[in-house]
């Protein structure tokens, strides 16, 4: 049995980009809602983007899959260790 499973929204066949955001930040949450409301560039009813809070299980898994340098950059943009 695998150590973790990703929700079905995050499958290899789904090539839509994932936006990682600080789930503790009210401004970030409002921004994500705005982006999702405006995400109408294609006919796909799911929109063009997927989102995951950095603090969520999915966000942590995706963040861990980034190369170390990119992970450090992402964490430094949001205040470092406070995110996770």
N, C-alpha and C positions, 0 to 999 in steps of 0.2 A: 504494500500500500504506500502511495507517495507521502512524503512529509507534509505537503500542503496541496491544496487544490485551488485553482483560480475560478472565480465565478464564470459562468458561461459567456458573459459579455467579453471576456478576455481570452479569445481563442486564436490560435495561429492563423486561421482563415480570415480573421477580421483585421484588415490592414489600416483601419482608421487610427490616427494618432491619439495618444493618451496624454492628457494635460494633468500633470501632478500639481496639487495646490496645498497650501497650508490650511488644513481643516479647522484649526483653532482660531483663525483670523476671520473676523466678521466681514471685513472688506474683501478678502479673497473669496469667501463664500458668496457674497453678493455679486462679485465679478464673474464667478463661475455660472451663477444663475442667469446673468445677463448674456454671457456667451452661449449658453445652452438655448436660451430663448431666441437668440438671433442665428442659430446654427441651421440655416435653411438653404445652403448653397447647392444642395443636390436633391434628388427625388427620394433618396433613402429616408424613410420615416424615422430612422434612428439618429439622423443627423450625420455630420462629418467628423465629430470629435467624441472621444470618451474621456471621462474625468475620474480621478481618484485622489482622495485626500492622502497626503504623505503619511498621516497617522493611521490610516486604515490598513488592514491586512494586505489588501491588493497593492496599495501604495508602497508599503514596506518591501514586498516581494519585488515589485518593479524597480524600486530604487536600488535594491541589492543587486539587481542584474546589470546595472550601469557600470561601466568601467570606473575605477576608483577616482580618477581625475574629474570625470563628469559628476559623480556622486558628490564629491567635495564642493564642486561649483554650485550644484543645486542646493545643498545644505547651507552654504555660505550666503546664498541669496535670501534665505529665510531666517537667518539668525543662528545657524549652526545646530548645536545639539538640542536646542529648545523644540525642534520640530518632532523629534522621534523619541 
